[in-house]
Amino acid sequence: KIQKAALLVLLSASSSAAFTPSHRFAIRSQGTSLQSTTVKDEDLFKGLDRNGAIAKDVAELITASGNVPPKPSREVLEANALRHTKENISQYMKNYEGLSGAAIVYMKLLENGVEVVNGYSGGAVLPLLDQFHPDNPRHKVIGKKPIRWITNSNESSAGHIAEGYAKSMPINGEHKPVGVAIATSGPGVTNLITPLQDGICDGVPMVVLCGQAATTAPPDAFQSAPAVEMTAPCTKWSYQIKSAAELPFAMDYAFYVARNGRPGPVFLDLPKDLQNQVLTPALIQS
C-alpha cells in the first residue's frame, strides 16, 4: 500500500504542477489582443484521475511499493516473541544448571539479601537444611557469608520470630525487609498458620518455605497435608512447585510479592524429591 505521507506529497506536487500554467495568456506578435491558451492545454488534463493526480506517477508509485516486505501477521509476531522469551529464560536458568532444587533455594535466599533464617527441622525438609550447614563445601565456592540458621523451639515460634525480625529490619537498606521461616510438612505447616494469619493482618513481609511429601508418594503418605489449601487464606500467594526448574522464578516472585504493595506473607511448598532434583539442560528445555 502507498504510504500516506508519500501519497500526499505526490498529490500536492502533481496537482499544483498540473493546474498552474506557466503563463495564462499569450501575446500575439501581430497585435495587441490577448488569446486564452486554455483550449490548447486540454491534453494536459487527460492523464489526471478524478483527484487531480497524474495516473502514470500513481501507477509507478504503486509498483515501487510492491517491493516493500509485508507487515508480519499477529501470529508471526507472537511466535517470534515466544521464541525470544524462551531463549532468555534458558540463558537465565543456565546460571543454576547442575544445582539441586535445595541449592537453588539457598542461592535465591542469598540473592534476595537474606542473612537470618528461623526454622525447625523435619524429614521432608532435610535436603534444604543441609544447605545451611557450616561445613557445606558450597559456602567456599559461593564466596559469600553463610546464612545464619536459628533452630527454634517449634514451628510456631519460628514464624513469630521471623515476623518480628521483618518488623525490626531497616527499611532503607539494600534490600526491603523480609522474614524467612522454614519448617517441615504436615504438623510443621499447621503450626505456622497462626503466625501467617498474624502476618497477613499486620502486613508483615514473610517468606515461609515448607517441605512436603514426595510427588511420587501416595495421598495418605506420612505427614502429607494440603499445605497450599490451608495457607492460601492467610497468605498473599501460596504455591507448590512442580519442578526444580520453577524454583529460580518462584523464589524471586515470592520475595517480590511479600515485599511490594501491601507487604504480607507468602508460602512455598517444596516436595522432598524436587529438593533433590538436579537442574539439567534437558530439564531447562522442558
N, C-alpha and C positions, 0 to 999 in steps of 0.2 A: 504494500500500500504506500501511497505517497505521503511523505512526512508533511504535516500540516503547515509548519513554518516554511518549508521549501515551496509548497504549492502557493501560499500567499505571496511570496516574493515573485514567483513566476507570473502569477496573475496580474500583480500590480505593474511589473515591468512590461509585460507583453501588452496589457491593455492600454497603458499610458502611451507606449510607442505607437500602437495602432490608431488611437483616437486623437493623437496630436500631430497634425501635418506640419511639415517644415515651413510651409507658407500657405496661408489660407486663400490668398488671391494672387494672381499673376498679372503683370502689366504688359499689355500688347505693345510691341515696338512701333506699330503704325499709328497708334492713337493713345488717347488718354483714358479711354473707357476701361473699366475693370471687368474681368470674367472669372466666375467661380470655377474652381477645379474639382468640385465635389463629384461631379458626374464621372470624370476621368479616374478618380480614385476608388470607384466601386469595387474593382477587382481585389483591392486590399482586404476587404471585409469578407470575401468568400471563404477564407481559410479560418475564420473565427467560429468558435462554438457559441452557444447562447449566453455563456458567462463572459464572453469577451476574450477568452484565452485562445492562443494560436493552437490549433489541433495538432500540428506537427510537433511542436515543443512538448505538449502534454503527452503525446504518444512516446516520444523519446524518453521522457522522464519516467513514465510507467515501465518502459522496457529496462531502463537502468535500475529501477528499484527492485526488479526481479532477481538481481544478483545478491541482494541483502538476505542473509540467512533468516529463516522464520523464527519467531519467538518460541522458545521451548514451551511445551504444554505444562499444565499444572502437575500431571503425573510424573513427567521427566524431572521437574524441579524438586518434587518431593523425594523421588528416588535418589537424586544427587545429594540432597540434604541428609538423607538417611545414611548413605554411604560414607559421607564425611564425618557424621556423628559417630558411626561405628569405628572408623579409623581413629578418631580422637580418643574414644573410650579404650580401645585396645592399647594405644600408646600410653595412656594414663595407668592402666592396670599392669603394664609391664614393670612398673616400679615395685609391685608387690609379688611378682612372679617368683615361685619357689617357696613362698611363706605359707604356713598353715593358717587356718582361719583364726585361731587364737593369737598367733603372732601378728596378724593384720590388725586385730582389735587393739593389741598393745601399741602398735605403731601409730594407730589413729588417736589413741589417748595422748601419746606424746605430741603429735602434730597439733592437737587442739589445746595444748597447754596444760594438761592435767599433771599435777605434781603429787597429789594425795588421793588414795582410793580407800574407802572403808568397805568392809565386807565380812562374810562368814563362809567358811569352806563347805563343800559338799561334793559328792561323787560326780554329778553331772557337770560341774564347773571346774574340775581339776585341770584339764588342759589349759584353761585360761589362767588359773592361779600359778601354774608353773612359769608363766612369763614374768611374774613379779619376783621370782626367787632371786636373791642377791647373787647366787653363783651361776645364773643363766649366762652362757657364753655370748648371747646376743647383745648384752649390755655393752661389752667392749667393742663389738662390731658397729653398733649404732653410734657410739661416741657421745651419748647424752646421759645426764644424770638419771638413774633409775627412779621410777615412780615409787613413792613410799606406800607400802601396803600396811593397813592397820586392821588387825583382827578384832572385831567387837564381840560383845557377849552374846548377841543374837542378831538376826537379820533386821529386826525392827529397830534396834539400836543403830545399826549401820545406816539405815535410811534416815533416821532423825539426825545423826551426826553429819551425814552428807548434806542434809538440808541446812543445818546450822553453819556448816563450812561455806556453803554457797552464799549465805546471807552476810557472812563476815568478810568475804573477799572484796578487795578494792575494785571499783567499777571503772577506773581509769587505767587499768593495766593493759598489757599487750593483748590479753585475751579477756573476753567477758566472763563474769563469774559463772561457775557451774560446780555442782557437787556430784560425785560419782559413787555409786554403791554397786556391789557385786554379790550375788547370792546364788544358791543352787535352785533346783526345780522343786515342784510340789510345795511342801510347807515353807521352804525358803521364800517362794513367791508370795504365798498368802501372808507371811509375816511382814511383808513390805507394803501391803495395801494401805495401812494406816499412815505411814509417812508419805506415801504417794498422794493420798487424799489430802493430807495437810499441805503438801507442796502445791497441788493444783488450786487449792483455795487461797493460799497466800501468794501465789505467783512466784514460786521459787524454781530457778533453773536446775534441773537434776537429770542425769542420765543413769538409768538403772539397767544393769546387764545381769541376766539370769541364765543359768544352764537349763537344759531341757533334755528329756529322754531322746535317744537317737531317733532319726526319722524312720529307721527300719524296725523300731520297737513296736509291739502290739499296742492297741489303745489303752489297755489296762496295765501298762508297764510300771515298774517300780518308780514311785514319786512322779509319775506323769500327771500333769494338770493342764487345764485350758488357760494358760497364763495370759495369752493375748486377750481373750474374752474377759477375764477377771480384771485386768489392768486398764482396759480401754476406757471405762467411765471416769477413771481418776488420773488420766494422762492426756497430754496433747497429741501424742502419737504412740501407738503400740503396734509392734510388728515382729513376726518370726521370720528369720532368714531362711531361704530355700536353697542357698548355695554359698560357698565361701566367696564366690565371685561377686556377690552382692555386698560384702562387708565394707569395701572402701567407700562406696556410695552411701550405704545405710548408716555408717558411723558418722560421716560428715553431715548427713541430713539430720541425724538425731541431735547433734550439737547445735546445728543451725536452728532447729525448731525449739529446742529448750531455751536458747539464749535470746531469740528475736521475737518481736511482737510483745505480747504479754508473756513473760517468762513462765515456765512450768516444767513439770517432769515428763520425760519420755521413757519408753520401755522397749528393750530389745530382747527377744527370746532366742537363745543360742543352743540349738540341738548339739549334743555331745559329739556326734560323728562329724558334723560340719566344723566344729572347732579343730578337729584333727585333719580335715580335708586340706590338701595342698593345692594352691592355685597354680595350675599348669597352663601351658599355651592352649591346649585343647579346651580347657575349662573357660579360658578367656574368650575364645572364639565362639563358644556355645552361648 
